[in-house]
Amino acid sequence: MDDVPGDLPEAAARRFSEGAFTSGLTVPDFAACLQMGLEPAGYVQGFCVMKWGSWQFYPGAGPYGGYGPNVAGTHGGYSESWQCPHGFVSAEHRVWGQNYEQPWVEDAWANGFTSAYERLIEEASALGAHGIVGLVDTSAPLGDLGVLEFRVQGTAVKVKDGPPPADGRPWTTYLAGQRLAKLIEAGYMPVSIAATVASVRVWASCITAYLTEGTNPGWTSQAVGAEIEQTARAQMAVRRIARERVRAQLGGDSLHGASMGTRERELGEGDADLECILRGNRVRRFKEFDPMPAPRPTVRLS
């Protein structure tokens, strides 16, 4: 306080004496964090940029490795096949189709996300943070360079008058402020975020190609309005795989505030790449339900 100019208001002088910080919190979330005893320490972020493409080298493509999808099904994981029901073969007729998981896409995404996440943790640890709240993560193409940028960012917080983290590693959560306060009030504490991607390739059979294009040749038995079974099975499979991958990250903890999004990239003639990203908050019960005290009003209208 001795170095603060004497003509400043008391509140401004106190802020100067305590030092500056950065924050990505809204005003209500900032106020709720302060009520819980969480003080912002700084806005932290982590990045990773990776070479990206649908056709990549992977060990399971054959006896010596190779490029592109392994239609023989030796890549492991989910795989389903469909056979042509027409009983004839021609140059333009698809006699079989297949759905298969693309683990090389899933592993590459996990590597990029984990690298960005660990760099976020390093920044927060350097600030002595106990946790990171209001976390946001994105993965998007970086221009037209054929690369994918992973970005993870949030507000590092310290527990007021709390001891340093035991292992030096802060907890993380997508929640902030009021939603985080309700989680703690219910007796759960955030452990970390959980995020994964599942990838499934649809290699269309003749029936799938016809129905996807809106045609119905006379030799098929598919009625108008028929379900496109191969596409539906792929959509269900990609969501199931995402749930299984996140469940493997939780151990004995629970997933709170889960968000699932699926993107489809059409490749023509019924072929498609499906991608499902599932994220949520890994939480652990530490007490029974204990309502927090009602906040004190700071402004009165009368």
C-alpha positions as CSV (number, residue, x, y, z in Angstrom):
1,M,0.0,0.0,0.0
2,D,3.0,2.4,0.5
3,D,3.6,2.5,-3.3
4,V,0.0,3.3,-4.2
5,P,-0.8,6.9,-5.0
6,G,-2.7,8.6,-2.1
7,D,-5.4,10.2,-4.2
8,L,-7.0,6.9,-5.3
9,P,-10.2,5.6,-3.8
10,E,-9.8,3.0,-1.2
11,A,-11.1,0.1,-3.3
12,A,-8.8,1.0,-6.2
13,A,-5.8,1.3,-3.9
14,R,-6.6,-2.1,-2.5
15,R,-6.7,-3.6,-6.0
16,F,-3.4,-2.1,-7.0
17,S,-1.8,-3.4,-3.8
18,E,-3.0,-6.9,-4.4
19,G,-1.6,-7.1,-8.0
20,A,-3.3,-7.5,-11.4
21,F,-4.7,-10.7,-12.8
22,T,-6.5,-11.8,-16.0
23,S,-9.8,-13.7,-16.2
24,G,-12.2,-15.1,-18.8
25,L,-15.1,-15.2,-16.3
26,T,-18.3,-13.2,-16.7
27,V,-19.2,-10.8,-13.8
28,P,-21.8,-13.2,-12.3
29,D,-19.4,-16.2,-12.5
30,F,-16.6,-14.0,-11.0
31,A,-18.8,-13.0,-8.1
32,A,-19.9,-16.7,-7.5
33,C,-16.2,-17.8,-7.5
34,L,-15.3,-15.2,-4.9
35,Q,-18.2,-16.3,-2.7
36,M,-16.8,-19.9,-2.8
37,G,-13.4,-18.6,-1.8
38,L,-11.9,-19.0,-5.3
39,E,-9.7,-16.1,-6.5
40,P,-8.7,-15.8,-10.2
41,A,-4.9,-16.1,-10.7
42,G,-4.8,-15.7,-14.4
43,Y,-6.2,-16.7,-17.8
44,V,-4.3,-19.8,-19.1
45,Q,-4.2,-21.6,-22.3
46,G,-2.6,-24.5,-24.2
47,F,-2.2,-25.1,-27.9
48,C,-1.2,-27.9,-30.3
49,V,-1.1,-28.0,-34.1
50,M,-1.0,-31.3,-35.8
51,K,-0.7,-32.5,-39.4
52,W,-4.2,-33.8,-40.3
53,G,-5.9,-35.8,-43.1
54,S,-8.3,-38.6,-43.7
55,W,-5.6,-40.8,-45.3
56,Q,-2.8,-41.4,-43.0
57,F,-0.2,-44.1,-42.3
58,Y,-1.1,-46.6,-39.6
59,P,0.4,-50.0,-38.6
60,G,-2.8,-52.1,-39.2
61,A,-3.3,-51.5,-42.9
62,G,-1.5,-54.7,-43.9
63,P,1.5,-56.9,-43.1
64,Y,3.9,-53.9,-43.5
65,G,1.6,-51.0,-42.7
66,G,0.1,-48.7,-45.4
67,Y,-2.1,-45.8,-46.1
68,G,-5.9,-45.2,-46.1
69,P,-8.7,-47.3,-44.6
70,N,-8.2,-51.0,-44.0
71,V,-11.3,-52.5,-45.7
72,A,-10.2,-56.0,-44.8
73,G,-11.2,-55.3,-41.2
74,T,-7.9,-56.0,-39.6
75,H,-7.8,-52.6,-37.9
76,G,-9.7,-53.8,-34.9
77,G,-12.6,-52.2,-33.1
78,Y,-16.1,-51.9,-34.5
79,S,-16.8,-53.3,-38.0
80,E,-19.9,-54.4,-39.8
81,S,-20.4,-55.6,-43.4
82,W,-23.3,-55.6,-45.9
83,Q,-23.7,-57.8,-48.9
84,C,-25.4,-57.1,-52.2
85,P,-28.8,-58.8,-52.4
86,H,-29.1,-58.5,-56.2
87,G,-27.1,-61.5,-57.3
88,F,-25.1,-59.9,-60.1
89,V,-21.9,-57.9,-60.5
90,S,-21.1,-55.0,-62.9
91,A,-18.4,-52.4,-63.1
92,E,-20.6,-49.7,-61.5
93,H,-22.5,-52.0,-59.0
94,R,-21.3,-52.1,-55.3
95,V,-21.5,-55.8,-54.2
96,W,-20.6,-55.1,-50.6
97,G,-20.4,-52.3,-48.0
98,Q,-18.7,-51.8,-44.6
99,N,-18.8,-49.6,-41.5
100,Y,-15.5,-49.6,-39.6
101,E,-14.0,-47.6,-36.7
102,Q,-11.0,-45.5,-37.5
103,P,-8.7,-45.7,-34.4
104,W,-5.9,-43.9,-36.1
105,V,-8.1,-40.8,-36.3
106,E,-9.2,-41.2,-32.6
107,D,-5.6,-41.7,-31.4
108,A,-4.3,-38.6,-33.4
109,W,-7.1,-36.5,-31.9
110,A,-6.4,-37.7,-28.4
111,N,-2.7,-36.9,-28.8
112,G,-3.4,-33.4,-30.0
113,F,-6.0,-32.7,-27.3
114,T,-3.8,-34.1,-24.6
115,S,-0.8,-32.1,-25.6
116,A,-2.8,-28.8,-25.5
117,Y,-4.4,-29.8,-22.2
118,E,-1.0,-30.6,-20.6
119,R,0.3,-27.2,-21.7
120,L,-2.7,-25.5,-20.1
121,I,-2.0,-27.4,-16.8
122,E,1.7,-26.3,-17.0
123,E,0.7,-22.6,-17.2
124,A,-1.8,-22.9,-14.3
125,S,0.7,-24.8,-12.2
126,A,3.3,-22.0,-12.7
127,L,0.8,-19.6,-11.2
128,G,0.3,-21.8,-8.1
129,A,-3.4,-22.5,-9.1
130,H,-5.6,-25.0,-7.3
131,G,-8.0,-25.3,-10.3
132,I,-9.0,-24.1,-13.7
133,V,-12.7,-23.1,-14.2
134,G,-14.7,-22.1,-17.2
135,L,-12.6,-24.2,-19.5
136,V,-13.3,-24.1,-23.2
137,D,-11.7,-26.4,-25.8
138,T,-11.9,-26.3,-29.6
139,S,-10.4,-28.3,-32.5
140,A,-10.6,-26.7,-35.9
141,P,-8.6,-26.6,-39.2
142,L,-6.0,-23.9,-39.3
143,G,-6.6,-22.2,-42.6
144,D,-6.0,-24.3,-45.7
145,L,-2.8,-25.8,-44.4
146,G,-4.0,-29.3,-43.9
147,V,-3.4,-29.1,-40.1
148,L,-5.7,-29.1,-37.1
149,E,-5.3,-26.7,-34.2
150,F,-6.3,-27.8,-30.7
151,R,-6.9,-25.0,-28.2
152,V,-7.8,-25.4,-24.5
153,Q,-8.2,-22.3,-22.3
154,G,-9.7,-21.2,-19.0
155,T,-9.3,-19.2,-15.8
156,A,-6.8,-20.5,-13.2
157,V,-8.1,-20.0,-9.6
158,K,-6.6,-20.2,-6.2
159,V,-8.4,-21.3,-3.0
160,K,-8.2,-18.2,-0.7
161,D,-5.8,-18.9,2.2
162,G,-5.5,-22.5,1.1
163,P,-2.3,-24.6,1.1
164,P,-0.6,-25.3,-2.3
165,P,-2.0,-28.3,-4.2
166,A,-0.6,-31.5,-2.8
167,D,0.6,-32.9,-6.1
168,G,1.1,-29.5,-7.8
169,R,-1.6,-30.4,-10.4
170,P,-4.8,-28.3,-10.5
171,W,-8.2,-29.7,-11.1
172,T,-10.1,-28.6,-14.2
173,T,-13.8,-28.2,-15.1
174,Y,-15.9,-26.7,-17.9
175,L,-18.1,-25.2,-15.2
176,A,-17.7,-21.7,-13.7
177,G,-19.3,-19.6,-11.1
178,Q,-22.9,-20.4,-10.3
179,R,-23.0,-23.8,-11.9
180,L,-19.8,-24.8,-10.2
181,A,-21.2,-23.6,-6.9
182,K,-24.3,-25.8,-7.3
183,L,-22.1,-28.8,-8.1
184,I,-20.1,-28.3,-4.8
185,E,-23.3,-27.6,-2.9
186,A,-24.5,-31.0,-4.1
187,G,-21.4,-32.6,-2.6
188,Y,-19.3,-33.1,-5.7
189,M,-15.9,-31.8,-6.5
190,P,-14.4,-31.5,-10.0
191,V,-11.5,-33.7,-10.8
192,S,-10.8,-33.0,-14.4
193,I,-12.5,-32.6,-17.8
194,A,-13.1,-35.7,-19.9
195,A,-13.1,-35.5,-23.7
196,T,-12.8,-37.9,-26.6
197,V,-13.6,-38.4,-30.2
198,A,-15.0,-41.5,-32.0
199,S,-14.6,-41.9,-35.8
200,V,-16.5,-44.3,-38.1
201,R,-16.2,-44.6,-41.9
202,V,-19.2,-45.6,-44.0
203,W,-18.2,-47.5,-47.2
204,A,-21.6,-47.7,-48.8
205,S,-23.2,-50.9,-50.2
206,C,-25.4,-50.7,-53.3
207,I,-28.6,-50.3,-51.3
208,T,-27.1,-47.6,-49.1
209,A,-25.8,-45.7,-52.2
210,Y,-29.2,-45.9,-54.0
211,L,-31.3,-44.8,-51.0
212,T,-28.8,-42.0,-50.0
213,E,-29.0,-40.6,-53.6
214,G,-32.8,-40.8,-53.5
215,T,-33.1,-43.4,-56.2
216,N,-34.9,-46.7,-56.0
217,P,-34.1,-49.1,-59.0
218,G,-36.8,-51.6,-59.9
219,W,-34.7,-54.6,-58.9
220,T,-34.5,-53.5,-55.2
221,S,-37.0,-54.5,-52.6
222,Q,-36.7,-51.2,-50.7
223,A,-39.9,-49.3,-50.4
224,V,-40.2,-45.5,-50.4
225,G,-39.4,-44.2,-46.9
226,A,-37.3,-47.3,-46.0
227,E,-34.6,-46.9,-43.3
228,I,-31.0,-46.6,-44.5
229,E,-29.8,-49.3,-42.1
230,Q,-26.1,-49.0,-42.8
231,T,-26.1,-45.2,-42.1
232,A,-28.2,-45.6,-39.0
233,R,-26.0,-48.3,-37.6
234,A,-22.9,-46.2,-38.2
235,Q,-24.5,-43.2,-36.3
236,M,-25.4,-45.4,-33.4
237,A,-22.0,-47.0,-33.3
238,V,-20.0,-43.8,-33.3
239,R,-22.0,-42.5,-30.3
240,R,-21.5,-45.8,-28.5
241,I,-17.8,-45.8,-29.1
242,A,-17.5,-42.2,-27.8
243,R,-19.4,-43.2,-24.6
244,E,-17.1,-46.2,-24.1
245,R,-13.9,-44.1,-24.5
246,V,-15.1,-41.5,-22.0
247,R,-16.1,-44.2,-19.5
248,A,-12.6,-45.6,-19.6
249,Q,-11.3,-42.2,-18.5
250,L,-13.6,-41.9,-15.4
251,G,-12.4,-44.7,-13.3
252,G,-14.8,-44.8,-10.4
253,D,-15.9,-41.1,-10.8
254,S,-19.0,-39.7,-12.5
255,L,-19.5,-37.6,-15.6
256,H,-21.5,-34.4,-15.1
257,G,-22.7,-31.9,-17.7
258,A,-22.0,-34.2,-20.7
259,S,-22.2,-32.7,-24.2
260,M,-22.2,-34.8,-27.4
261,G,-21.9,-33.5,-30.9
262,T,-21.7,-35.5,-34.2
263,R,-20.3,-34.3,-37.5
264,E,-20.7,-36.0,-40.9
265,R,-18.5,-35.5,-43.9
266,E,-20.2,-36.7,-47.1
267,L,-17.8,-38.4,-49.5
268,G,-20.3,-39.2,-52.3
269,E,-22.4,-42.2,-53.3
270,G,-23.4,-42.9,-49.7
271,D,-19.8,-42.9,-48.4
272,A,-19.2,-40.7,-45.3
273,D,-16.9,-40.1,-42.4
274,L,-18.7,-39.8,-39.0
275,E,-17.1,-38.0,-36.0
276,C,-18.6,-37.8,-32.5
277,I,-17.0,-35.6,-29.8
278,L,-18.1,-36.2,-26.3
279,R,-17.0,-34.0,-23.4
280,G,-18.0,-33.5,-19.8
281,N,-16.8,-32.9,-16.2
282,R,-15.2,-35.7,-14.2
283,V,-16.5,-35.3,-10.7
284,R,-16.1,-37.1,-7.4
285,R,-18.4,-37.0,-4.3
286,F,-16.7,-35.6,-1.2
287,K,-19.6,-34.9,1.1
288,E,-23.3,-35.2,1.4
289,F,-25.6,-32.4,0.2
290,D,-24.9,-29.3,2.1
291,P,-26.7,-26.1,1.0
292,M,-24.4,-23.0,0.8
293,P,-25.4,-20.0,2.8
294,A,-27.6,-17.5,1.0
295,P,-25.5,-14.6,-0.5
296,R,-25.6,-11.3,1.2
297,P,-27.2,-8.5,-1.0
298,T,-24.7,-5.8,-2.0
299,V,-27.2,-3.4,-3.6
300,R,-30.7,-2.4,-2.2
301,L,-33.4,-0.6,-4.1
302,S,-34.8,1.1,-1.0
